[in-house]
Amino acid sequence: MRAHHFVLAGALVLAATAALAELYAGGAVVEKATAKGTILTDAKGMTLYTFDNDGDASSACYDGCAKKWPPLAALKTDKADGDYKPIARKDGTMQWSHDGKPLYRWQMDKKPGDITGDGVGGVWHVAKE
């Protein structure tokens, strides 16, 4: 009888976790419910950001910018998943986008849940659903 209680409790924990985070873009992007609303993270829980200087479905962040703000890499074989689409970068690589906005990580975020890139330069923002 007791084993059944543990199994049921484990199933409830898994269901609750699934309700707080949804996977998209083949698991590359997670929509995570937080006190700041639903934010986007990568598969490791690192916060994703958007850049005001980007065009629609095109990145303006290369070289030194891309070292500080690594693009969320996609493969050429990745397929669109709702609002998430892989876009081509001018350097020949692919990057995930959300609603046409390229997605990036921030080099100063050290652990899942960090959001130290929000507001940097007045042009970087936490990506939100």
C-alpha positions in Angstrom: 0.0 0.0 0.0 2.8 2.4 1.0 4.6 1.9 -2.4 1.4 3.1 -4.2 1.4 6.3 -2.2 5.0 7.0 -3.3 4.2 6.3 -6.9 1.2 8.6 -6.8 3.1 11.4 -5.1 5.9 11.0 -7.8 3.3 11.2 -10.6 1.8 14.4 -9.0 5.2 16.0 -8.8 5.9 15.2 -12.5 2.5 16.6 -13.5 3.0 19.8 -11.5 6.5 20.3 -13.1 5.1 19.7 -16.6 2.4 22.3 -15.9 5.1 24.9 -15.1 7.3 24.3 -18.1 6.5 23.5 -21.7 9.1 22.4 -24.3 9.2 23.8 -27.8 11.5 23.9 -30.8 12.5 20.2 -30.4 13.3 20.8 -26.7 15.7 23.8 -27.4 13.2 26.3 -25.8 11.3 26.0 -22.6 8.4 28.3 -21.7 8.7 28.6 -17.9 6.1 30.2 -15.6 7.8 32.6 -13.1 6.8 35.5 -10.9 7.7 37.8 -13.9 5.4 36.0 -16.3 6.1 33.2 -18.7 9.8 33.5 -19.8 11.8 31.5 -22.3 14.8 29.5 -21.3 17.0 27.0 -23.1 16.9 23.3 -22.3 19.3 23.9 -19.4 17.1 26.5 -17.8 19.3 29.5 -18.9 17.3 32.6 -19.6 16.8 33.7 -23.2 16.9 37.3 -24.5 15.8 39.4 -27.4 17.7 42.3 -28.9 16.0 45.5 -30.0 18.4 46.1 -32.9 17.5 42.8 -34.6 15.3 42.9 -37.7 12.3 40.6 -38.3 13.8 37.1 -38.4 17.3 38.5 -38.8 20.1 38.9 -36.3 22.2 42.1 -35.9 24.4 40.5 -33.3 27.8 39.1 -34.6 31.4 39.0 -33.6 32.0 40.6 -30.2 28.3 40.9 -29.6 27.7 37.2 -30.3 30.5 36.3 -27.9 28.7 38.2 -25.1 25.2 37.1 -26.3 25.6 33.6 -27.8 22.8 32.9 -30.3 20.5 29.9 -29.4 21.8 27.5 -32.0 19.5 25.6 -34.3 20.3 23.0 -36.9 19.6 23.3 -40.6 17.4 20.3 -40.2 15.3 21.8 -37.4 11.7 22.6 -38.3 9.4 25.4 -37.1 7.3 24.7 -34.1 4.4 27.2 -33.8 5.9 30.6 -33.0 9.5 29.1 -32.9 11.4 29.0 -36.1 15.0 28.5 -37.1 16.5 31.4 -39.0 19.6 31.7 -41.1 22.4 33.9 -39.8 24.7 35.8 -42.2 27.7 33.6 -41.0 25.9 30.5 -42.3 24.7 29.1 -38.9 21.2 28.8 -37.8 19.5 30.4 -34.7 16.1 29.9 -33.0 13.6 32.7 -33.1 10.3 33.4 -31.3 7.7 35.5 -33.1 10.4 36.5 -35.6 12.8 37.7 -32.8 16.2 35.9 -32.7 16.9 34.3 -29.3 20.2 34.7 -27.3 21.8 33.7 -24.0 23.9 36.1 -21.9 27.5 35.3 -20.9 27.0 36.8 -17.4 24.2 34.5 -16.5 25.9 31.7 -14.6 23.1 29.5 -13.4 19.5 28.6 -14.4 17.2 31.4 -13.3 19.7 34.2 -13.6 18.3 37.2 -15.5 21.3 39.6 -15.3 21.0 40.5 -19.0 17.5 42.1 -18.7 17.8 45.8 -19.6 21.5 45.7 -20.6 22.1 48.8 -22.7 18.4 49.5 -22.8 18.2 47.1 -25.8 18.3 43.5 -24.3 15.2 42.0 -22.8 14.1 38.7 -21.2 12.3 36.8 -23.9 8.7 36.2 -22.9 5.8 34.3 -24.2 
